[in-house]
Every structure is written in C-alpha cells, then in structure tokens.
Amino acid sequence: MPTLLTSAQTRFLRGQAHDLKAMLQVGGKGITDALVAEVDSALEHHELIKIKVGAEDRDARDAAIAEIAERTDAALVQRIGHTAVLYRPSKEKRQIVLPRT
C-alpha cells in the first residue's frame, strides 16, 4: 500500500529533502530488480531519499519515477527535472516525525 501524504506533510518533507544529495541514479538499463531492491533498502534506512533518472524524455522520466514509487510503496514528494524525492516510513526505526495535518 503506497504512503499517502497531506499537503502539509509534503511541504515538510520538501524542506527536509532540500539539502539531500541524490543517492541513486537510474541509468541506461532502466529499472531493474536490483535497482528497486537498492531503493527499498535506502528508503528503509533513510526514509527520505533523492534519486536521479537519466531518461531524456519527460514522459519516460515520469513513468520511471512512478514505477519506482509504486514498486517500493513510497510516496513521491517532489520531482524537479531529473531528480525525484521519495518518502516511506521505516518499518524498523522511524526517524522522521511528520506533522499531523
């Protein structure tokens, strides 16, 4: 089940992600099972991550980001150009406390 966020939570997470560097990059091979596993692991450890998608076509980037978010049950917080911010609360140890409203 994908993570659903309110607009206030999305604004909060965008602020938290501002100084983050992109952790992973989707390259020429596209979205592989290994990439999804790596994104899943990064989300479990960090909860909030940035990824870069190398596709030149905007529709291809949007589709790739949507597929990664869907396969990892993450929420898309923001997408600017080639960079996307994903959030999913950790199952083991939650670090980010979201605002309630």
C-alpha positions in Angstrom: 0.0 0.0 0.0 1.6 3.3 -1.0 2.2 6.0 1.5 -0.3 8.9 1.4 0.7 12.4 2.4 -1.2 15.5 3.2 -0.1 18.8 1.6 1.4 19.9 5.0 3.4 16.7 5.2 4.6 17.1 1.6 5.7 20.7 2.3 7.5 19.5 5.5 9.3 16.7 3.6 10.3 19.0 0.7 12.0 21.2 3.3 13.8 18.2 4.8 15.0 17.0 1.4 16.3 20.3 0.3 19.9 19.7 1.4 20.0 16.0 0.4 22.2 14.7 -2.4 20.9 12.1 -4.9 21.6 8.7 -3.5 20.8 6.6 -6.6 20.8 7.0 -10.3 18.6 5.2 -12.8 20.9 4.6 -15.8 20.6 3.1 -19.3 19.5 -0.3 -18.1 16.3 1.3 -16.7 14.5 -0.1 -13.7 15.9 -3.4 -12.7 15.0 -5.6 -9.7 18.4 -4.8 -8.3 17.7 -1.0 -8.5 14.3 -1.5 -6.8 15.9 -3.5 -4.1 18.5 -0.8 -3.6 15.9 2.0 -3.4 13.9 -0.2 -1.0 16.9 -0.6 1.2 17.7 3.1 1.1 14.2 4.0 2.0 14.2 1.6 4.9 17.4 3.1 6.2 16.9 6.8 5.5 13.1 7.2 4.9 13.6 10.2 2.6 15.8 9.9 -0.4 16.6 11.6 -3.7 17.1 9.7 -6.9 18.1 10.8 -10.4 16.5 9.4 -13.5 18.7 9.7 -16.6 15.9 9.4 -19.3 15.9 12.4 -21.7 12.2 12.2 -22.4 10.0 13.8 -19.7 7.2 11.2 -20.1 9.8 8.4 -19.7 11.2 10.1 -16.5 7.7 10.4 -15.1 6.9 6.8 -15.9 10.2 5.6 -14.3 9.7 7.6 -11.2 6.1 6.4 -10.8 7.1 2.8 -11.3 9.9 3.1 -8.7 7.5 4.7 -6.2 4.8 2.0 -6.9 7.2 -0.9 -6.6 8.7 0.4 -3.3 5.3 1.6 -1.8 6.9 5.1 -1.5 5.3 8.5 -1.8 6.6 10.9 -4.4 7.2 14.1 -2.5 8.6 16.1 -5.3 10.0 15.9 -8.9 12.2 18.6 -10.4 13.8 17.9 -13.7 15.7 14.6 -13.5 15.6 14.4 -9.6 12.8 12.9 -7.5 12.3 12.8 -3.8 10.7 9.7 -2.3 9.5 9.0 1.2 8.4 5.9 3.0 8.4 5.5 6.8 10.8 2.8 8.1 9.3 -0.4 9.4 12.0 -0.9 11.9 13.1 2.6 13.2 11.2 5.7 12.3 13.4 8.8 12.2 11.2 11.4 10.6 8.1 12.6 12.5 5.6 14.1 10.2 3.2 16.9 11.1 -0.3 15.7 11.8 -2.2 18.0 9.5 
